[in-house]
Amino acid sequence: METIISIKPLLAILVSLLVVPLLVLSGKRPNVREACTFLAAAVKFLIILSMVPVILNGTQIVYTIAEVIPGVAIKLRVDAFGMLFALVSSSLWIVTSAYSIGYMRGLKEHSQTRYFCFFALALSATIGVAFSANLLTLYLFYEMLSFATYPLVTHHQDREARSSGRKYLLYIVGTSIGFVLPAMLISYSLAGTLDFSSQGFLAGTGSKTLISILCFMFLFGFAKAAIMPFHSWLPAAMVAPTPVSALLHAVAVVKVGVFCVARVLTGVFGTDLLLSLNLGVPIIYIASFTIMAGSLIALSQDNLKRLLAFSTIAQLSYIVLGIGLLSPKGMTGGMLHIAMHAFGKITLFFCAGAIFVATGKKNISEMIGIGRRMPVTMAAFFIGSLSIIGMPPCGGFISKWYLVLGSLQAHQMPILFVLLTSSLLNAAYFMPFVYKAFFCRPEDAMFENKVQEAPAFCVVPLVITATISVILLFYPQPFLRLARIMVQSITGV
Amino acid sequence: MSEQYPALLVVVPLLSALVVSIAGWVNKRLCFPIAVAALGVAAWSAVGLLLRVLDKGVIVYKLGGWSPPMGIAYYIDYLNGLVLPVVAIVAFINLIANKKAVEQQFPDKIGPFYTLYLLMVTGLLGIVVTGDAFNLYVLLEIAALTGYGLLAMGEERAPLATLNYLYMGTIGACFYLLGVGYLYIVTGSLNMVDIARLLPPLYQSKAVLAAFIICMVGVWLKMAFFPLHAWLPNAYTYANSAASSLIAPLVTKVMIYVMIRLILTVFTPEFVFTTLALSNAVVWLAVIAIVMGAVLALAERNLKKMLTYIVVAEVGYMVGGAWLGNRDGMTGAILHIVNDALMTLCVFMVVGNIVYKVKGYAFEDLKGLFRKMPFTMGALVIGAMSIIGVPPTCGFFSKWYLIVGAISAGHYGFMAALIFSSMVSVVLFFRVFEICYFEPFADHHGHDNHPGGMDEAPVSMVVPLLIVAVILILVGLYTGDIVNHVIQFAIPETMV
């Protein structure tokens, strides 16, 4: 594979790191501070965008930061999969920054400077994960993300935030130190390298049992992927301000988790090794269990953000499922779902936050008739939920379509049942809420029949993301091509 | 000039100690600049020595022109070439950072304090630079006696805690001396290289075995290797912060250096790992040290004491790594001397700043510190990350080598202990961060619950601290160079 050396990936990471001092200095002038955030977000997005043509040509971009250990450097490499993820998260950072302004100012939250600083740090780490060339670099940015998001999750600094923060650290840092770190070191001892390659580097190094154990240590060790039983930090993390839940707990943090799982399965183990050890099957059944259980639990939730959290848990496992199928179409679907789910789910979180800002309501049972008060928000919510269910006219349809094809390709018929049931369950927890929001008897409505939306900074972003969700059905090309290039480099098909 | 670096390194702080003690009677304000100049020269010489070693290889310096084995010789190879600058620079930074703290804590004892400080550093540098087993004992006592003096200048309980340390320390030093005596009896030499040359035919001798074990136990006592650690926590906790942030990073690390020197140079790895075959048992002792250090740290509700138990656990890291008996483990142990010195310095300097402002270091004194002292707390976060072992801070990379060493030695207990200790460190530090960040709780939900603005320690204390924090990351990123250009040559090629 052709590679070029360029400092661009490092710059893409550093932009949001270097903006932090500016944010601190301009802390007393919120408008200047937010302008800095926007500037950084825009520059980051443009740098990443400028690398797209090269990547679409099938070339990779590499940059070595420091040679820290013999055979292992802190090194960046941009390939199609990393680019797909980086595009999604950096573009959504711009939208979320706008939304943050509306949300944080609308609620007069405290310590906004700290909030924007750690948000920027979290984005640096996210892009770092996307562009990691080896397991060490990946681990470095993964941990950086864990610690950078802690102050965001615990933003309210009350007792509830503290206990959620504890849970967050316990699950995320506990598993990364307890599982990923030893697994990484054992892999290094076995292979003498940690660089991701298209067919992995573990083949032929250890015994069958050891490789299988390593596989599950990685699978569960990246607890940001929220695979059951390591999922319950995600509902707890919903105490964070909504923009955090939206970008981090629907896109950046959780997708970093599944991205790491996908990266390790393909780049460390390799599809051939996984197929020969038949490890794909347990992975897809673990994922299927998480999909079903997550969706079922979501059914019983009344708190809208918690419902979305459980829905996210289920949807994340779609991605793991797609990779675990180990068939070209399945993997394409899994990778594509990173993008499709991101735009759909962030819309839903934005809506939940907008409702909270405008009415102070958190629970679904208190939102009957909200469609009359906030028609734009609820229309966007409807589109977002369609995308999650996987129905046209939304992008979610495409990724699910590929997952269906992938399970056929892998001859996993039970998975078709899982996909179908899960879609029905998704519809079962979203549609009654949407229905009641618009169509309820006038005497049941809890809101006056007067349109009063959240501030424009809240509404415009969610309209944008909802629109993109729809557009993605008709123009999935950028993401689809990236996913295909990646799958082609892995499987040769 | 540069030929005299080995002498300057020790002589300048030694003589300046005398000058400072005289200057203390004349004008107290003279003490600090003299001490800074002296340690500046020492740090300069130490770095110069490292560069010369990198350039030209091992340096032999005969004190007063007397040749060994009669005279005392200083050997500077890659091992102490690496440790010397660490000792000198840590002492130098800590000296500068604590000017205000010393003035605040004992305004009328400034002269004696700096005198002891310089003598202590003389002793530590001497231990590292000397190539003579008996000379090492003398310098060990210089460092120890001045250390007792420094540590005793503290809270009410400091003298008693130090007395305890004095007993244990003296026993440790006596053990070491006894061991050296045995070696002198069987070989007739006190020069380390000379002893190493004479020993191989005597490896089966019971006297040599006794000498080795007695020396080891003495050194373990001095480095607070669990269960010989009991003197350390109280002595370090109740001392004044300027002394504890000198002694906590350096004394245990210098003793680790002595242990590694004994293993690598005096007794040779073949004897220690092949003839003795004790390594498995010692690594298990290290496992216990790590686990117990972590658990005892968990039991503390007092920041400084918690950190002292972390020091005990870290000693376990290094002893275990050195005794794994392979190259990776030894690399990890040597690298950890550097890294642990720096990160312990960082966290103890943080305690110094907190004590300076808050006059306490119990957990309940720490409430709201993220708002009050953001820079100090930022440094604590970086120090904590290094102790936890989060890349790219340096603590991660030494842990990396230690674990890789454990895997290749097949010692999974040691690996598990290191992982366990990392996880406990997360709990330890986030418990502190929670108090500093969340408390005092507001009466109602969320908004503006932490009144009061910044009340940071003086710039002269914060800037050195931040420099140390940055060094933690830089050393981490340059791990590859340190290992490839220095540590690799510090370990004999026979060790694989």
Chai-1 contact restraints between the chains, C-beta under 6 A:
chainA,res_idxA,chainB,res_idxB,connection_type,confidence,min_distance_angstrom,max_distance_angstrom,comment,restraint_id
A,A66,B,L477,contact,1.0,0.0,6.0,A-B,restraint_1
A,E67,B,G480,contact,1.0,0.0,6.0,A-B,restraint_2
A,V68,B,T479,contact,1.0,0.0,6.0,A-B,restraint_3
A,V68,B,G480,contact,1.0,0.0,6.0,A-B,restraint_4
A,H110,B,H447,contact,1.0,0.0,6.0,A-B,restraint_5
A,H110,B,D448,contact,1.0,0.0,6.0,A-B,restraint_6
A,L140,B,P391,contact,1.0,0.0,6.0,A-B,restraint_7
A,L140,B,P392,contact,1.0,0.0,6.0,A-B,restraint_8
A,E143,B,V390,contact,1.0,0.0,6.0,A-B,restraint_9
A,H156,B,G446,contact,1.0,0.0,6.0,A-B,restraint_10
A,Q157,B,F438,contact,1.0,0.0,6.0,A-B,restraint_11
A,Q157,B,N449,contact,1.0,0.0,6.0,A-B,restraint_12
A,D158,B,G446,contact,1.0,0.0,6.0,A-B,restraint_13
A,R162,B,E434,contact,1.0,0.0,6.0,A-B,restraint_14
A,R162,B,F438,contact,1.0,0.0,6.0,A-B,restraint_15
A,L169,B,F430,contact,1.0,0.0,6.0,A-B,restraint_16
A,V173,B,V426,contact,1.0,0.0,6.0,A-B,restraint_17
A,I177,B,S422,contact,1.0,0.0,6.0,A-B,restraint_18
A,I177,B,M423,contact,1.0,0.0,6.0,A-B,restraint_19
A,P182,B,I419,contact,1.0,0.0,6.0,A-B,restraint_20
A,L185,B,I403,contact,1.0,0.0,6.0,A-B,restraint_21
A,L185,B,V404,contact,1.0,0.0,6.0,A-B,restraint_22
A,S189,B,V404,contact,1.0,0.0,6.0,A-B,restraint_23
A,S189,B,I407,contact,1.0,0.0,6.0,A-B,restraint_24
